[in-house]
């Protein structure tokens, strides 16, 4: 880990670990401590109630404390990757790093515990005594062979999962890679020959798991620094290594590599020479996992054996075997069922889940992480990327179910679908809010046309929409470009089979579309020549005409170009819904404190009181579709008459119009933003306000205020935006912003489908 760090990287790393405060971790309270009552609940005397409940039922500790989501990362620093025996104190930055990976990828809290102990018995005694504090133990960087004994004894003494990641994390990723490589090679696991270089903790764990998966023990040959592990050998032997001792006269790696289907290297740089690869079987898998320098460099291996599949431990080559692919999610599944251990069945379930995910189409997040292009399943993509957000969605449920089926789950999951939904919400913060709309959209999918059908985000969204049954996509794009990009991005959907593709350069409806355009926009400055050009070149125009003619039910556009120009075409072609004076846009902002709807964030520069009233009533209808009761605040710099500026008086007038038009709405104003968000402040300035609790819909007096609030919330609060949701077109149409993600397109599509379902 340390030998190949450049001076620049070393300097940057030290700054990273030092500022703005030392280290990578801090503790944050999850409950309010703002007054005397909070303190009485959190500590004395209220805390006694929680203590007594746990005395009566120990399992309630998982409900009343953080224990069931708390893991200890434990090390004595005796075998830190690339650094060796650096001791417990120097290993602390590594363990803090492990902790942040747990939190980032799986939402698991971690205390890193570095212990000054080298003897197996002392390590075991210290860690076992920590059981009341933690829901699981992750052992890290403890040298072999002591690590075997430490884990074995702790698993026997403790009633919570104990997992040595250096062994089993590596083994699980290796198992997934071997599984997929043999699928590509057309080989049966029970028939393959495996040769290893290295017989330490990780290597032995890999072999044990491969045997669980179906590889025959008699087909495995182990080599280490002393050569082949053979029956009768005495040097450098232990009881774990002896399991794989072969009855053979072979003594070197060169003697045993012939006919090998898999080379598994967990040893040292340069051990595997290029000429040895010529002896391996057809389509071999070479796993050169020594770090930072592998047993053979991938480019050397590929040159010697062009048919080989290659994995390394390095991030600068394909197929990186990185433990972050599995350990956070294995613990997530184990903790969520209060498993007493992580057994072989749970490990095998993780292997199968990881292998299966690699065969799915790559995600947009992975593509962004690799410069816009992600490899589809193949010899250069045997295992998923560590950046794939779907890892938790596949591995955690598989591990949890395996724990339940194997009888080690103390708290089995009663509703697996609800559990999977909770994981979706962790990955996609919009998941919980969007679920009612997505469920409704699935009940009656509609045809949604996408103006920018060649865009990678649309193509990825289309795959999700089809897989989840949310919509029937229609893409506008050139067939050759779409086909090329589908292949590049590893997407399995195909035009003409899975979705309709409108070729703007050659559509049989061209003349009819031109005629329709002239009919609706001929008196809005559109000449016949302009109409013919736009219907051939402007995808927003094509999409809007398709919706108007009934060839599609909704339009999504705006990934490229200006919002205003897209809006103008929609207005010219689709027009306004009955009773609507002008379009408006509402944006959903999902923050750590909750979800808030802001309007009008994108359309009207300075709406009148009548237009604000129209917009407020329409926004309330849209918010209700999310299954949320709208609580509306008309926001101003004025607080219930504290100022008489034009904008304040406008909001006051709008309130009167709204109450006449929709008296049942829970709405009040004008009020300042903090008043809208605080019942306590509101009671102080307006005790009889009709608005109860915290407002979730904030109607702004003008576009400047709304868009500034939108952008600030997105930036300062790390809010996830959904929308903008265009309100007022005669038929469903939405103009997204160029920063939209594929997931954002899926969300706005669900909104559009539900609108189309409600259309007359």
Buried (B, 14 or more C-beta within 10 A) or exposed (E): EEEEBEEEEEEEEEEEEEEEEEEBBEEEEEEEEEEEEBEEBBEEEEEEEBEEBBEEEEEBBBEBBEBBBBBBBBBBBBBBBBBBBBBBEEBBBBBBBBBBBBBEBBBBBBBBBBBEBBEBEEBBEBBBEBBEBBBBBBBBBBBBBBBBBBBBBBBEBBEBBBBBBBBBBBBBBBBBBBBBBBBBBEBEBEEBBBBBBBBBBBBBBBBBBBBBBBBBEEBBBBBBEBBBBBEEBEEEBEEBBEBBBBEEEBBEBEBBBBEBBBBBBBBEBBBBBEEBBEEBBEBBBBBBBBBBBBBBBBEBBBEBBEEBBBBBBBEEBBBBBBBBBBBBBBBBBBBBBBBBBBBBBBBBBBBBBBBBBBBBBBBBBBBBBBEEBBBBBBBEBBBBBBBBBBBBBBBBBBBBBBBBEBEBBEBBBEEEEEBBEBBBBBBBBBBBBBBBBBEBBBEEBBBBBBBBBBBBBBBBBBBBBBEBEBBBBBBBBBBEEBBEBBEBBBBBBEBEEBBBBBBBEEBEBBEBBBBBBBEBBEEEEBEEEBBBEBBBEBBBBBBBBBBBEEBBBBBBBBBEBEBEEBBEBBBBBBBEBEEBBBBBBBBBBBBEEEBBBBBBBBBBEEBBBBBBBBBBBBBBEBBEBBEBEBBBBBBBBBBBEEEEEEBBBBBBBBBEBBBEEBEEBBBBBBBBBEBBBBBEBBEEBBEEBBBEEBBBBBBBBBBEBBBEBBEEBBEEBEBBBBBBBBBBBBBBBBBBBEEBBBBBBBBBBBBBBBBBBEEE
